Amino acid sequence: MDVELLYTKLLLPLLRLAGVMCIGLLLASLLESLHWTRFVAKLAAPLARAGHLHETSAASFALAFFSPAASNALLAEAHARGEMTRGELMFANLFNSSPTFLVHLPTLFSLVFAFLGPLAFVYVGLCFAAAALRTVCTLVAGRLMLPEPKARRIGCEERGAEQARDWRKTVDITWGRFRKRIVKLLIFTVPIYVFFFALQQAGAFRAAERWMADHSGWLAFLNPKSLSIVAMSLLSESGAALSAAAALADAGALAPREIVMALLVGNIISTPMRAVRHQFPSYAGFFSPALALPLVLANQACRAASLVAVTAVYYWYAF
C-alpha cells in the first residue's frame, strides 16, 4: 500500500475526524464546568418536555445546531453519570436529527445545486422533511414511552453558578476532564477507523455494495435509466450519483421527478454502508462500542424509515 494512499485516505480523514471530536469534547467539557448546560437547555426545553426527555437532551439538541460532536459528548457524559437511562439516551440521540441535518445543510445544498440547479430545492427539502419527521416522531414516542423526568434542585444550579465565576478553576476543571476523556475517545475511535479502512481497501464494502446493487429487482417502479443513479449511490459517494443525475438531466433522458426519486431511493439503500463506514467510528469514541452499535442502528433505521415515508408521499404526489 503506497504512502500517498495512506496519507490521503487514512491519515488526513482520521486527523479531521479526531480534530472535530476533540473540539466537540472540549466544548462540552467547558459547558459542564461552567454549568451552562442548563441555560443552553432552556432554548429547547419546551420540545424536550413535550417528549418527556431529560434536560440534558434539550441542551444537546440546542448544541447540535453548532457541533454534533459536542452534542454527543454531552449525552455520553450524562449517561455515564447515571443521569440518563439507555432508553432515554436512545431517544435523545434521535431527537437531534433536525439540528444535525441543518449543520450539514449548506454543504449538501451547495453540492446538489452545483449539479442539478433549482432541483436541489426539491431534493434537499425532502431530506430535511425526513429529518424533521424523525424529530417529531421521537417526541411523540418519548411522550408515550418515557416517564416524565424530575426537575433538578435549584440549589445545585446556584452552587454551579458561583463556581462558574472562578475562571481559573473552571479552566483547570475543563482541561482535567478533557484530558481524561480524550484518551478513551482516541483509544476506541482510531483502531475502529483503521479497521474499517482496512476492510474498505480489501474490497469488503465494495463487494457488499455490488451484491445489493445486483439484488435490486424490487426497484421496478423506477425508470430503468435511473438505476445508474441508484447504483452510483451504492458504489460510490454522493458526488458520483449527482454527476450521473446531472448527465441524464442534461440529455433529457429523465424527467426532474424521476431524478429526485432515484436520488431518494439511492439515499435510502446506501444507508447501511454509510452508517458502518462513517458514523460508527465516531460514536464508538463517545460511547462504548457496545452502546454505540445500537445507537447507530436505531439512528439509521429511523433515518431510512423517515426517508421511505417521505419518498412514498413524493411518489404518490408526483407520479
Short mmCIF file of the C-alpha atoms (twelve columns), coordinates in Angstrom:
data_MODEL
# 
_entry.id   MODEL 
# 
loop_
_atom_site.group_PDB 
_atom_site.id 
_atom_site.type_symbol 
_atom_site.label_atom_id 
_atom_site.label_alt_id 
_atom_site.label_comp_id 
_atom_site.label_asym_id 
_atom_site.label_seq_id 
_atom_site.Cartn_x 
_atom_site.Cartn_y 
_atom_site.Cartn_z 
_atom_site.pdbx_PDB_model_num 
ATOM 1   C CA . MET A 1   0.000   0.000  0.000   1 
ATOM 2   C CA . ASP A 2   1.634   3.284  -1.081  1 
ATOM 3   C CA . VAL A 3   2.356   6.174  1.261   1 
ATOM 4   C CA . GLU A 4   0.211   8.680  -0.667  1 
ATOM 5   C CA . LEU A 5   -2.862  6.472  -0.286  1 
ATOM 6   C CA . LEU A 6   -2.309  6.098  3.456   1 
ATOM 7   C CA . TYR A 7   -1.824  9.850  3.795   1 
ATOM 8   C CA . THR A 8   -4.820  10.996 1.736   1 
ATOM 9   C CA . LYS A 9   -7.303  8.228  2.510   1 
ATOM 10  C CA . LEU A 10  -6.417  7.304  6.088   1 
ATOM 11  C CA . LEU A 11  -4.282  9.832  7.929   1 
ATOM 12  C CA . LEU A 12  -5.938  13.066 6.773   1 
ATOM 13  C CA . PRO A 13  -9.555  11.870 7.235   1 
ATOM 14  C CA . LEU A 14  -8.646  10.358 10.616  1 
ATOM 15  C CA . LEU A 15  -6.988  13.588 11.760  1 
ATOM 16  C CA . ARG A 16  -10.005 15.559 10.561  1 
ATOM 17  C CA . LEU A 17  -12.393 13.258 12.427  1 
ATOM 18  C CA . ALA A 18  -10.286 13.311 15.603  1 
ATOM 19  C CA . GLY A 19  -9.988  17.100 15.416  1 
ATOM 20  C CA . VAL A 20  -13.750 17.604 15.159  1 
ATOM 21  C CA . MET A 21  -14.348 15.174 18.014  1 
ATOM 22  C CA . CYS A 22  -11.702 16.836 20.201  1 
ATOM 23  C CA . ILE A 23  -13.181 20.294 19.643  1 
ATOM 24  C CA . GLY A 24  -16.649 18.972 20.445  1 
ATOM 25  C CA . LEU A 25  -15.391 17.230 23.569  1 
ATOM 26  C CA . LEU A 26  -13.565 20.355 24.752  1 
ATOM 27  C CA . LEU A 27  -16.661 22.476 24.196  1 
ATOM 28  C CA . ALA A 28  -18.854 20.001 26.073  1 
ATOM 29  C CA . SER A 29  -16.349 19.877 28.970  1 
ATOM 30  C CA . LEU A 30  -16.318 23.684 29.141  1 
ATOM 31  C CA . LEU A 31  -20.119 23.902 29.215  1 
ATOM 32  C CA . GLU A 32  -20.211 21.349 32.020  1 
ATOM 33  C CA . SER A 33  -17.518 23.141 34.023  1 
ATOM 34  C CA . LEU A 34  -19.346 26.453 33.666  1 
ATOM 35  C CA . HIS A 35  -22.672 24.766 34.464  1 
ATOM 36  C CA . TRP A 36  -24.122 26.388 31.355  1 
ATOM 37  C CA . THR A 37  -25.840 23.262 30.079  1 
ATOM 38  C CA . ARG A 38  -28.980 24.222 31.996  1 
ATOM 39  C CA . PHE A 39  -29.066 27.625 30.331  1 
ATOM 40  C CA . VAL A 40  -28.433 26.155 26.884  1 
ATOM 41  C CA . ALA A 41  -31.171 23.628 27.591  1 
ATOM 42  C CA . LYS A 42  -33.735 26.401 28.023  1 
ATOM 43  C CA . LEU A 43  -33.603 27.015 24.266  1 
ATOM 44  C CA . ALA A 44  -35.130 23.604 23.546  1 
ATOM 45  C CA . ALA A 45  -36.810 22.964 26.910  1 
ATOM 46  C CA . PRO A 46  -40.432 23.129 25.626  1 
ATOM 47  C CA . LEU A 47  -39.730 20.480 22.978  1 
ATOM 48  C CA . ALA A 48  -37.852 18.268 25.437  1 
ATOM 49  C CA . ARG A 49  -40.645 18.485 27.999  1 
ATOM 50  C CA . ALA A 50  -43.176 17.547 25.327  1 
ATOM 51  C CA . GLY A 51  -41.236 14.336 24.699  1 
ATOM 52  C CA . HIS A 52  -40.517 13.582 28.378  1 
ATOM 53  C CA . LEU A 53  -36.815 13.986 27.689  1 
ATOM 54  C CA . HIS A 54  -34.087 14.805 30.207  1 
ATOM 55  C CA . GLU A 55  -32.904 18.427 30.361  1 
ATOM 56  C CA . THR A 56  -29.522 17.282 29.026  1 
ATOM 57  C CA . SER A 57  -31.381 16.203 25.882  1 
ATOM 58  C CA . ALA A 58  -32.574 19.792 25.452  1 
ATOM 59  C CA . ALA A 59  -29.026 21.112 25.898  1 
ATOM 60  C CA . SER A 60  -27.742 18.508 23.454  1 
ATOM 61  C CA . PHE A 61  -30.420 19.457 20.916  1 
ATOM 62  C CA . ALA A 62  -29.538 23.161 21.097  1 
ATOM 63  C CA . LEU A 63  -25.804 22.428 20.918  1 
ATOM 64  C CA . ALA A 64  -26.272 20.124 17.902  1 
ATOM 65  C CA . PHE A 65  -27.057 23.189 15.775  1 
ATOM 66  C CA . PHE A 66  -23.400 24.186 16.184  1 
ATOM 67  C CA . SER A 67  -21.485 20.990 16.979  1 
ATOM 68  C CA . PRO A 68  -22.954 17.474 16.686  1 
ATOM 69  C CA . ALA A 69  -19.770 16.121 18.285  1 
ATOM 70  C CA . ALA A 70  -20.215 18.307 21.385  1 
ATOM 71  C CA . SER A 71  -23.869 17.265 21.454  1 
ATOM 72  C CA . ASN A 72  -22.905 13.574 21.558  1 
ATOM 73  C CA . ALA A 73  -20.281 14.276 24.225  1 
ATOM 74  C CA . LEU A 74  -22.935 15.815 26.481  1 
ATOM 75  C CA . LEU A 75  -25.193 12.798 26.086  1 
ATOM 76  C CA . ALA A 76  -22.339 10.359 26.707  1 
ATOM 77  C CA . GLU A 77  -21.335 12.073 29.937  1 
ATOM 78  C CA . ALA A 78  -24.917 12.288 31.192  1 
ATOM 79  C CA . HIS A 79  -25.362 8.574  30.568  1 
ATOM 80  C CA . ALA A 80  -22.025 7.746  32.215  1 
ATOM 81  C CA . ARG A 81  -23.056 9.689  35.344  1 
ATOM 82  C CA . GLY A 82  -26.313 7.743  35.522  1 
ATOM 83  C CA . GLU A 83  -28.481 10.774 34.771  1 
ATOM 84  C CA . MET A 84  -29.969 9.157  31.667  1 
ATOM 85  C CA . THR A 85  -31.072 5.593  31.121  1 
ATOM 86  C CA . ARG A 86  -30.177 3.676  27.966  1 
ATOM 87  C CA . GLY A 87  -33.700 4.254  26.636  1 
ATOM 88  C CA . GLU A 88  -33.547 7.992  27.308  1 
ATOM 89  C CA . LEU A 89  -30.174 8.154  25.562  1 
ATOM 90  C CA . MET A 90  -31.636 6.437  22.513  1 
ATOM 91  C CA . PHE A 91  -34.486 8.942  22.301  1 
ATOM 92  C CA . ALA A 92  -32.162 11.896 22.938  1 
ATOM 93  C CA . ASN A 93  -29.898 10.817 20.099  1 
ATOM 94  C CA . LEU A 94  -32.848 10.554 17.700  1 
ATOM 95  C CA . PHE A 95  -34.137 13.923 18.946  1 
ATOM 96  C CA . ASN A 96  -31.078 15.601 17.411  1 
ATOM 97  C CA . SER A 97  -31.922 14.599 13.824  1 
ATOM 98  C CA . SER A 98  -33.071 18.027 12.639  1 
ATOM 99  C CA . PRO A 99  -30.233 20.181 14.056  1 
ATOM 100 C CA . THR A 100 -27.628 17.650 12.931  1 
ATOM 101 C CA . PHE A 101 -29.050 17.777 9.412   1 
ATOM 102 C CA . LEU A 102 -29.046 21.573 9.443   1 
ATOM 103 C CA . VAL A 103 -25.338 21.632 10.307  1 
ATOM 104 C CA . HIS A 104 -24.597 19.818 7.037   1 
ATOM 105 C CA . LEU A 105 -27.328 21.584 5.049   1 
ATOM 106 C CA . PRO A 106 -25.161 24.340 3.470   1 
ATOM 107 C CA . THR A 107 -22.601 21.806 2.216   1 
ATOM 108 C CA . LEU A 108 -25.267 19.416 0.945   1 
ATOM 109 C CA . PHE A 109 -27.295 22.107 -0.770  1 
ATOM 110 C CA . SER A 110 -24.297 23.717 -2.475  1 
ATOM 111 C CA . LEU A 111 -23.169 20.317 -3.781  1 
ATOM 112 C CA . VAL A 112 -26.595 19.314 -5.105  1 
ATOM 113 C CA . PHE A 113 -27.249 22.776 -6.552  1 
ATOM 114 C CA . ALA A 114 -23.934 22.697 -8.420  1 
ATOM 115 C CA . PHE A 115 -25.076 19.561 -10.257 1 
ATOM 116 C CA . LEU A 116 -28.854 19.943 -10.504 1 
ATOM 117 C CA . GLY A 117 -29.608 23.633 -10.147 1 
ATOM 118 C CA . PRO A 118 -33.097 24.549 -8.818  1 
ATOM 119 C CA . LEU A 119 -33.987 20.852 -8.487  1 
ATOM 120 C CA . ALA A 120 -31.788 20.940 -5.360  1 
ATOM 121 C CA . PHE A 121 -34.587 22.744 -3.518  1 
ATOM 122 C CA . VAL A 122 -36.870 19.752 -4.009  1 
ATOM 123 C CA . TYR A 123 -34.370 17.025 -3.111  1 
ATOM 124 C CA . VAL A 124 -32.783 18.785 -0.127  1 
ATOM 125 C CA . GLY A 125 -36.210 19.945 1.057   1 
ATOM 126 C CA . LEU A 126 -37.461 16.354 1.091   1 
ATOM 127 C CA . CYS A 127 -34.352 15.227 3.012   1 
ATOM 128 C CA . PHE A 128 -34.979 17.954 5.598   1 
ATOM 129 C CA . ALA A 129 -38.631 16.933 5.838   1 
ATOM 130 C CA . ALA A 130 -37.464 13.407 6.680   1 
ATOM 131 C CA . ALA A 131 -35.152 14.760 9.419   1 
ATOM 132 C CA . ALA A 132 -37.955 16.883 10.879  1 
ATOM 133 C CA . LEU A 133 -40.295 13.879 10.752  1 
ATOM 134 C CA . ARG A 134 -37.776 11.841 12.806  1 
ATOM 135 C CA . THR A 135 -37.631 14.558 15.455  1 
ATOM 136 C CA . VAL A 136 -41.426 14.828 15.678  1 
ATOM 137 C CA . CYS A 137 -41.890 11.048 15.853  1 
ATOM 138 C CA . THR A 138 -39.213 10.853 18.544  1 
ATOM 139 C CA . LEU A 139 -41.065 13.390 20.687  1 
ATOM 140 C CA . VAL A 140 -44.377 11.566 20.252  1 
ATOM 141 C CA . ALA A 141 -42.832 8.170  21.055  1 
ATOM 142 C CA . GLY A 142 -40.928 9.620  24.005  1 
ATOM 143 C CA . ARG A 143 -44.083 11.099 25.489  1 
ATOM 144 C CA . LEU A 144 -45.802 7.730  25.209  1 
ATOM 145 C CA . MET A 145 -42.919 5.540  26.393  1 
ATOM 146 C CA . LEU A 146 -40.791 7.597  28.794  1 
ATOM 147 C CA . PRO A 147 -41.723 8.736  32.313  1 
ATOM 148 C CA . GLU A 148 -41.731 12.471 32.906  1 
ATOM 149 C CA . PRO A 149 -38.215 13.427 34.150  1 
ATOM 150 C CA . LYS A 150 -37.711 15.020 37.543  1 
ATOM 151 C CA . ALA A 151 -36.501 18.606 37.665  1 
ATOM 152 C CA . ARG A 152 -33.149 19.401 39.257  1 
ATOM 153 C CA . ARG A 153 -32.923 21.205 42.551  1 
ATOM 154 C CA . ILE A 154 -32.372 24.972 42.422  1 
ATOM 155 C CA . GLY A 155 -29.592 24.766 44.972  1 
ATOM 156 C CA . CYS A 156 -27.398 22.784 42.601  1 
ATOM 157 C CA . GLU A 157 -27.799 25.455 39.943  1 
ATOM 158 C CA . GLU A 158 -26.840 28.233 42.385  1 
ATOM 159 C CA . ARG A 159 -23.694 26.421 43.535  1 
ATOM 160 C CA . GLY A 160 -22.791 25.801 39.895  1 
ATOM 161 C CA . ALA A 161 -23.242 29.489 39.047  1 
ATOM 162 C CA . GLU A 162 -20.895 30.523 41.880  1 
ATOM 163 C CA . GLN A 163 -18.288 28.014 40.754  1 
ATOM 164 C CA . ALA A 164 -18.542 29.301 37.174  1 
ATOM 165 C CA . ARG A 165 -17.366 32.747 38.321  1 
ATOM 166 C CA . ASP A 166 -13.918 31.365 39.150  1 
ATOM 167 C CA . TRP A 167 -12.486 31.211 35.637  1 
ATOM 168 C CA . ARG A 168 -9.123  29.805 36.637  1 
ATOM 169 C CA . LYS A 169 -10.745 26.937 38.459  1 
ATOM 170 C CA . THR A 170 -13.102 26.428 35.528  1 
ATOM 171 C CA . VAL A 171 -10.198 26.163 33.083  1 
ATOM 172 C CA . ASP A 172 -8.440  23.636 35.327  1 
ATOM 173 C CA . ILE A 173 -11.592 21.514 35.649  1 
ATOM 174 C CA . THR A 174 -12.280 21.711 31.910  1 
ATOM 175 C CA . TRP A 175 -8.746  20.699 30.967  1 
ATOM 176 C CA . GLY A 176 -8.721  17.875 33.516  1 
ATOM 177 C CA . ARG A 177 -11.982 16.453 32.195  1 
ATOM 178 C CA . PHE A 178 -10.832 16.842 28.607  1 
ATOM 179 C CA . ARG A 179 -7.520  15.026 29.162  1 
ATOM 180 C CA . LYS A 180 -9.283  12.168 30.928  1 
ATOM 181 C CA . ARG A 181 -11.931 11.760 28.240  1 
ATOM 182 C CA . ILE A 182 -9.752  12.259 25.174  1 
ATOM 183 C CA . VAL A 183 -7.737  9.155  25.986  1 
ATOM 184 C CA . LYS A 184 -10.852 6.972  25.951  1 
ATOM 185 C CA . LEU A 185 -12.112 8.670  22.799  1 
ATOM 186 C CA . LEU A 186 -8.933  8.050  20.824  1 
ATOM 187 C CA . ILE A 187 -8.422  4.521  22.175  1 
ATOM 188 C CA . PHE A 188 -11.737 3.446  20.650  1 
ATOM 189 C CA . THR A 189 -12.008 5.717  17.594  1 
ATOM 190 C CA . VAL A 190 -8.578  5.285  15.990  1 
ATOM 191 C CA . PRO A 191 -8.436  1.444  15.917  1 
ATOM 192 C CA . ILE A 192 -12.048 1.158  14.726  1 
ATOM 193 C CA . TYR A 193 -11.475 3.719  11.971  1 
ATOM 194 C CA . VAL A 194 -8.287  1.953  10.832  1 
ATOM 195 C CA . PHE A 195 -10.106 -1.405 10.898  1 
ATOM 196 C CA . PHE A 196 -12.883 -0.158 8.625   1 
ATOM 197 C CA . PHE A 197 -10.317 1.498  6.347   1 
ATOM 198 C CA . ALA A 198 -8.584  -1.885 6.011   1 
ATOM 199 C CA . LEU A 199 -11.918 -3.536 5.199   1 
ATOM 200 C CA . GLN A 200 -12.598 -0.925 2.553   1 
ATOM 201 C CA . GLN A 201 -9.189  -1.372 0.945   1 
ATOM 202 C CA . ALA A 202 -9.695  -5.153 0.975   1 
ATOM 203 C CA . GLY A 203 -12.898 -4.656 -1.019  1 
ATOM 204 C CA . ALA A 204 -15.357 -5.808 1.646   1 
ATOM 205 C CA . PHE A 205 -17.651 -2.803 1.311   1 
ATOM 206 C CA . ARG A 206 -17.391 -2.794 -2.465  1 
ATOM 207 C CA . ALA A 207 -18.432 -6.461 -2.591  1 
ATOM 208 C CA . ALA A 208 -21.369 -5.862 -0.261  1 
ATOM 209 C CA . GLU A 209 -22.492 -2.852 -2.279  1 
ATOM 210 C CA . ARG A 210 -22.278 -4.795 -5.539  1 
ATOM 211 C CA . TRP A 211 -24.381 -7.564 -4.004  1 
ATOM 212 C CA . MET A 212 -27.007 -5.004 -3.012  1 
ATOM 213 C CA . ALA A 213 -26.917 -3.486 -6.493  1 
ATOM 214 C CA . ASP A 214 -27.317 -6.920 -8.139  1 
ATOM 215 C CA . HIS A 215 -30.359 -7.719 -5.986  1 
ATOM 216 C CA . SER A 216 -32.332 -4.579 -6.726  1 
ATOM 217 C CA . GLY A 217 -35.114 -6.134 -8.759  1 
ATOM 218 C CA . TRP A 218 -37.662 -4.631 -6.383  1 
ATOM 219 C CA . LEU A 219 -36.850 -1.215 -7.901  1 
ATOM 220 C CA . ALA A 220 -39.077 -1.930 -10.891 1 
ATOM 221 C CA . PHE A 221 -41.167 1.161  -10.084 1 
ATOM 222 C CA . LEU A 222 -38.208 3.340  -11.181 1 
ATOM 223 C CA . ASN A 223 -37.400 4.274  -14.748 1 
ATOM 224 C CA . PRO A 224 -34.703 1.768  -15.853 1 
ATOM 225 C CA . LYS A 225 -32.484 4.653  -16.944 1 
ATOM 226 C CA . SER A 226 -32.434 5.986  -13.375 1 
ATOM 227 C CA . LEU A 227 -30.914 2.776  -11.993 1 
ATOM 228 C CA . SER A 228 -27.457 4.126  -12.834 1 
ATOM 229 C CA . ILE A 229 -28.040 6.891  -10.260 1 
ATOM 230 C CA . VAL A 230 -29.047 4.333  -7.640  1 
ATOM 231 C CA . ALA A 231 -26.033 2.170  -8.473  1 
ATOM 232 C CA . MET A 232 -23.686 5.148  -8.150  1 
ATOM 233 C CA . SER A 233 -25.211 5.925  -4.748  1 
ATOM 234 C CA . LEU A 234 -24.318 2.397  -3.664  1 
ATOM 235 C CA . LEU A 235 -20.920 2.028  -5.281  1 
ATOM 236 C CA . SER A 236 -19.531 5.489  -4.606  1 
ATOM 237 C CA . GLU A 237 -20.054 8.711  -2.698  1 
ATOM 238 C CA . SER A 238 -22.934 11.095 -3.412  1 
ATOM 239 C CA . GLY A 239 -20.874 13.157 -5.891  1 
ATOM 240 C CA . ALA A 240 -20.853 10.303 -8.423  1 
ATOM 241 C CA . ALA A 241 -24.625 9.829  -8.127  1 
ATOM 242 C CA . LEU A 242 -25.198 13.556 -8.589  1 
ATOM 243 C CA . SER A 243 -22.875 13.567 -11.591 1 
ATOM 244 C CA . ALA A 244 -24.860 10.731 -13.184 1 
ATOM 245 C CA . ALA A 245 -28.109 12.532 -12.400 1 
ATOM 246 C CA . ALA A 246 -26.838 15.757 -13.991 1 
ATOM 247 C CA . ALA A 247 -25.750 13.921 -17.154 1 
ATOM 248 C CA . LEU A 248 -29.149 12.238 -17.529 1 
ATOM 249 C CA . ALA A 249 -30.952 15.511 -16.864 1 
ATOM 250 C CA . ASP A 250 -28.873 17.413 -19.426 1 
ATOM 251 C CA . ALA A 251 -29.535 14.686 -22.006 1 
ATOM 252 C CA . GLY A 252 -33.268 14.841 -21.335 1 
ATOM 253 C CA . ALA A 253 -33.309 11.110 -20.559 1 
ATOM 254 C CA . LEU A 254 -35.136 11.564 -17.259 1 
ATOM 255 C CA . ALA A 255 -37.780 13.936 -16.014 1 
ATOM 256 C CA . PRO A 256 -36.934 16.022 -12.917 1 
ATOM 257 C CA . ARG A 257 -39.308 13.983 -10.754 1 
ATOM 258 C CA . GLU A 258 -37.594 10.745 -11.849 1 
ATOM 259 C CA . ILE A 259 -34.194 12.163 -10.913 1 
ATOM 260 C CA . VAL A 260 -35.414 13.141 -7.455  1 
ATOM 261 C CA . MET A 261 -36.930 9.692  -6.939  1 
ATOM 262 C CA . ALA A 262 -33.695 7.963  -7.968  1 
ATOM 263 C CA . LEU A 263 -31.624 10.123 -5.590  1 
ATOM 264 C CA . LEU A 264 -34.023 9.452  -2.719  1 
ATOM 265 C CA . VAL A 265 -34.001 5.696  -3.322  1 
ATOM 266 C CA . GLY A 266 -30.213 5.686  -3.624  1 
ATOM 267 C CA . ASN A 267 -30.005 7.614  -0.366  1 
ATOM 268 C CA . ILE A 268 -32.185 5.044  1.376   1 
ATOM 269 C CA . ILE A 269 -30.478 1.837  0.249   1 
ATOM 270 C CA . SER A 270 -26.959 3.217  0.768   1 
ATOM 271 C CA . THR A 271 -27.755 3.955  4.415   1 
ATOM 272 C CA . PRO A 272 -26.288 0.743  5.933   1 
ATOM 273 C CA . MET A 273 -22.858 1.129  4.330   1 
ATOM 274 C CA . ARG A 274 -22.549 4.803  5.141   1 
ATOM 275 C CA . ALA A 275 -23.519 4.160  8.759   1 
ATOM 276 C CA . VAL A 276 -20.874 1.475  9.221   1 
ATOM 277 C CA . ARG A 277 -18.108 3.403  7.479   1 
ATOM 278 C CA . HIS A 278 -18.709 6.914  8.789   1 
ATOM 279 C CA . GLN A 279 -20.953 7.053  11.847  1 
ATOM 280 C CA . PHE A 280 -19.895 4.062  13.940  1 
ATOM 281 C CA . PRO A 281 -16.207 5.063  14.414  1 
ATOM 282 C CA . SER A 282 -17.302 8.482  15.697  1 
ATOM 283 C CA . TYR A 283 -19.958 7.096  18.047  1 
ATOM 284 C CA . ALA A 284 -17.579 4.473  19.418  1 
ATOM 285 C CA . GLY A 285 -15.332 7.278  20.642  1 
ATOM 286 C CA . PHE A 286 -18.012 8.967  22.722  1 
ATOM 287 C CA . PHE A 287 -19.935 5.872  23.774  1 
ATOM 288 C CA . SER A 288 -18.669 2.352  24.380  1 
ATOM 289 C CA . PRO A 289 -18.685 0.210  21.197  1 
ATOM 290 C CA . ALA A 290 -21.395 -1.994 22.736  1 
ATOM 291 C CA . LEU A 291 -23.577 1.080  23.221  1 
ATOM 292 C CA . ALA A 292 -22.547 2.845  20.014  1 
ATOM 293 C CA . LEU A 293 -23.747 -0.020 17.807  1 
ATOM 294 C CA . PRO A 294 -27.437 0.024  18.879  1 
ATOM 295 C CA . LEU A 295 -27.413 3.832  18.791  1 
ATOM 296 C CA . VAL A 296 -26.140 3.846  15.212  1 
ATOM 297 C CA . LEU A 297 -28.540 1.075  14.170  1 
ATOM 298 C CA . ALA A 298 -31.537 2.860  15.691  1 
ATOM 299 C CA . ASN A 299 -30.457 6.181  14.218  1 
ATOM 300 C CA . GLN A 300 -30.006 4.799  10.718  1 
ATOM 301 C CA . ALA A 301 -33.131 2.625  10.846  1 
ATOM 302 C CA . CYS A 302 -35.225 5.662  11.749  1 
ATOM 303 C CA . ARG A 303 -33.435 7.690  9.087   1 
ATOM 304 C CA . ALA A 304 -34.243 5.098  6.432   1 
ATOM 305 C CA . ALA A 305 -37.855 4.770  7.618   1 
ATOM 306 C CA . SER A 306 -38.422 8.530  7.512   1 
ATOM 307 C CA . LEU A 307 -36.899 8.739  4.022   1 
ATOM 308 C CA . VAL A 308 -39.137 5.874  2.881   1 
ATOM 309 C CA . ALA A 309 -42.181 7.733  4.210   1 
ATOM 310 C CA . VAL A 310 -41.198 10.999 2.521   1 
ATOM 311 C CA . THR A 311 -40.331 9.187  -0.729  1 
ATOM 312 C CA . ALA A 312 -43.697 7.388  -0.722  1 
ATOM 313 C CA . VAL A 313 -45.548 10.685 -0.309  1 
ATOM 314 C CA . TYR A 314 -43.498 12.280 -3.076  1 
ATOM 315 C CA . TYR A 315 -44.122 9.303  -5.397  1 
ATOM 316 C CA . TRP A 316 -47.860 9.460  -4.734  1 
ATOM 317 C CA . TYR A 317 -47.923 13.218 -5.333  1 
ATOM 318 C CA . ALA A 318 -45.530 13.481 -8.301  1 
ATOM 319 C CA . PHE A 319 -46.414 10.328 -10.236 1 
# 
